[in-house]
Amino acid sequence: MSKLMSTNYTTGAFNFATVLLRLTFGVLMINHGYQKLMHFSAIKPKFMSIFGIGQGPTLGLVIFAEVICAALVVIGLFTRFAAIPVIIVLCVALFSAHKGLIFGEGEMAALFLGGYLAILIVGPGKISVDGMTGN
């Protein structure tokens, strides 16, 4: 019982937690982006245009962040850099598309944002490509 109540942790537990965090949020985000990729032409007319670049390019950048950058997070390659585009997409989704409704329709974006901010802060851990190369 004392171990369950302890605030101490081992290096192995920390590294396992980072793998779990990367896999959970990465795979779920890839699935989210993959659905957009598969239904690109149906989603494009309804998608918002950011910075006036148009709906198609905006959707393309979102898919890039949600699929490619999330895949880099999953394997732990350039993890912190790869998390930044996803965080930007999630901020735009939460505060623009979902009007900042954290406890409403923007709840999923808020959850993903929290996970990716945690990944940005703690990094990939040792069980990752970055960790194995010593970065």
VENVENRA-V193392 format. One record per helix or strand of 3 or more residues. SS is the DSSP state (2 for helix, 1 for strand). FROM is the first residue (numbers start at 0). LEN is the number of residues. If there is no record, write none. Layout:
SS/FROM/LEN, SS/FROM/LEN
//
This chain:
2/1/4, 2/10/28, 2/39/5, 2/54/21, 2/78/19, 2/106/16, 2/128/4
//
